[in-house]
Amino acid sequence: MKDSARIQEEELSFTSGGRRIGIQAWRSQRAYSPAVLVLRGAGGADAGNRYISHMGRAVATQGFDTFLVEYFDRTGTTYATETLIKTNGPAWLETIHDAIDFLSSREDVDTEHIGMFGYSLGGYLAVAQAARDERVKAIVELAGGVDAETAAGVRRLPPMLIVHGREDQRVSFTNALELQSLCEKLHTPVQTLFLPGERHLLSAGAGLVAVRQALHFFDAHLRCSNAALC
């Protein structure tokens, strides 16, 4: 998976709510590649979230443009407690929406094939954003779920891959089952990767399995919906 010669790293930024929002971008060397927004969890850029950056790079080496959106920049957050999540959730969603607007305005981004890869809190936000934004064509959701407000009001979701450790003590495995049930209720194409013995932070081996499945999923729902890339 590690092939840094095949990707170009960039630091991008845009403005949301009057604040500068950073984006770590890993661009593939293929012309007009599908775009995948990456969203970290509640720990922000701490050690437990660094492997999300590694996953973003790995996805980019396989012919996708990946953009890690630092949505915490909107609120100056470093670690999101339950209270901060309730208070700042709407602002973070607005920031993610603005990130999609920003990337969609660039001529070098394939705006017809946008996916999201969210971990933990980032998974919840990815689902909530996709529920109201038809520009999002596919989601890989890792160790997250769906909040009650989104679940009550959603009418559609894009194809989804749900990845969850069965022994997750931070976000219970039941959250994954609830999201799966919602997808089935909405007739959303859904795949699952439920990992025995895995917790909230996946082991190295399980992380590799998750990346491989995510790549197959994005191939099917982003790249291969663009005939020129298949």
Solvent accessible surface area in square Angstrom, and as a share of the most:
residue,aa,sasa,rsa
1,M,85,0.38
2,K,206,0.87
3,D,46,0.24
4,S,72,0.47
5,A,95,0.74
6,R,101,0.37
7,I,16,0.08
8,Q,99,0.44
9,E,109,0.49
10,E,45,0.20
11,E,140,0.63
12,L,21,0.10
13,S,43,0.28
14,F,17,0.07
15,T,94,0.55
16,S,2,0.01
17,G,54,0.52
18,G,68,0.65
19,R,115,0.42
20,R,162,0.59
21,I,0,0.00
22,G,10,0.10
23,I,1,0.01
24,Q,49,0.22
25,A,1,0.00
26,W,11,0.04
27,R,21,0.08
28,S,13,0.08
29,Q,117,0.52
30,R,113,0.41
31,A,91,0.70
32,Y,111,0.42
33,S,0,0.00
34,P,0,0.00
35,A,1,0.00
36,V,0,0.00
37,L,0,0.00
38,V,2,0.01
39,L,0,0.00
40,R,13,0.05
41,G,1,0.01
42,A,11,0.08
43,G,11,0.10
44,G,7,0.06
45,A,65,0.50
46,D,66,0.34
47,A,70,0.54
48,G,26,0.25
49,N,7,0.04
50,R,139,0.51
51,Y,37,0.14
52,I,0,0.00
53,S,17,0.11
54,H,117,0.52
55,M,8,0.04
56,G,1,0.01
57,R,63,0.23
58,A,10,0.08
59,V,1,0.00
60,A,0,0.00
61,T,4,0.03
62,Q,55,0.25
63,G,2,0.02
64,F,0,0.00
65,D,5,0.03
66,T,0,0.00
67,F,0,0.00
68,L,0,0.00
69,V,1,0.00
70,E,33,0.15
71,Y,4,0.02
72,F,17,0.07
73,D,51,0.27
74,R,38,0.14
75,T,44,0.26
76,G,55,0.52
77,T,19,0.11
78,T,115,0.67
79,Y,118,0.45
80,A,0,0.00
81,T,63,0.37
82,E,102,0.46
83,T,97,0.57
84,L,66,0.33
85,I,42,0.22
86,K,164,0.69
87,T,95,0.55
88,N,20,0.10
89,G,12,0.12
90,P,94,0.59
91,A,26,0.20
92,W,0,0.00
93,L,29,0.14
94,E,82,0.37
95,T,0,0.00
96,I,0,0.00
97,H,67,0.30
98,D,36,0.19
99,A,0,0.00
100,I,0,0.00
101,D,63,0.32
102,F,47,0.20
103,L,1,0.00
104,S,33,0.21
105,S,86,0.55
106,R,63,0.23
107,E,171,0.77
108,D,60,0.31
109,V,4,0.03
110,D,1,0.01
111,T,41,0.24
112,E,113,0.51
113,H,23,0.10
114,I,1,0.00
115,G,0,0.00
116,M,0,0.00
117,F,3,0.01
118,G,0,0.00
119,Y,9,0.03
120,S,8,0.05
121,L,12,0.06
122,G,0,0.00
123,G,0,0.00
124,Y,47,0.18
125,L,11,0.05
126,A,0,0.00
127,V,0,0.00
128,A,12,0.09
129,Q,0,0.00
130,A,0,0.00
131,A,21,0.16
132,R,139,0.51
133,D,9,0.04
134,E,117,0.53
135,R,69,0.25
136,V,0,0.00
137,K,79,0.34
138,A,0,0.00
139,I,0,0.00
140,V,1,0.01
141,E,0,0.00
142,L,1,0.00
143,A,2,0.01
144,G,0,0.00
145,G,0,0.00
146,V,18,0.10
147,D,56,0.29
148,A,86,0.67
149,E,149,0.67
150,T,21,0.12
151,A,37,0.29
152,A,84,0.65
153,G,47,0.45
154,V,10,0.06
155,R,185,0.68
156,R,74,0.27
157,L,12,0.06
158,P,4,0.02
159,P,29,0.18
160,M,0,0.00
161,L,0,0.00
162,I,0,0.00
163,V,1,0.00
164,H,0,0.00
165,G,0,0.00
166,R,111,0.41
167,E,78,0.35
168,D,8,0.04
169,Q,138,0.62
170,R,114,0.41
171,V,15,0.09
172,S,51,0.33
173,F,31,0.13
174,T,75,0.43
175,N,34,0.17
176,A,0,0.00
177,L,76,0.38
178,E,101,0.45
179,L,0,0.00
180,Q,45,0.20
181,S,66,0.43
182,L,17,0.08
183,C,0,0.00
184,E,95,0.43
185,K,156,0.66
186,L,39,0.19
187,H,167,0.74
188,T,10,0.06
189,P,77,0.48
190,V,39,0.22
191,Q,74,0.33
192,T,47,0.27
193,L,27,0.13
194,F,35,0.15
195,L,17,0.08
196,P,103,0.65
197,G,58,0.55
198,E,27,0.12
199,R,141,0.51
200,H,31,0.14
201,L,92,0.46
202,L,12,0.06
203,S,57,0.37
204,A,97,0.75
205,G,47,0.45
206,A,10,0.08
207,G,8,0.07
208,L,71,0.35
209,V,67,0.38
210,A,3,0.02
211,V,7,0.04
212,R,128,0.47
213,Q,50,0.22
214,A,0,0.00
215,L,15,0.07
216,H,133,0.59
217,F,2,0.01
218,F,0,0.00
219,D,43,0.22
220,A,58,0.45
221,H,47,0.21
222,L,0,0.00
223,R,21,0.08
224,C,70,0.42
225,S,70,0.45
226,N,24,0.12
227,A,90,0.70
228,A,96,0.75
229,L,40,0.20
230,C,95,0.57
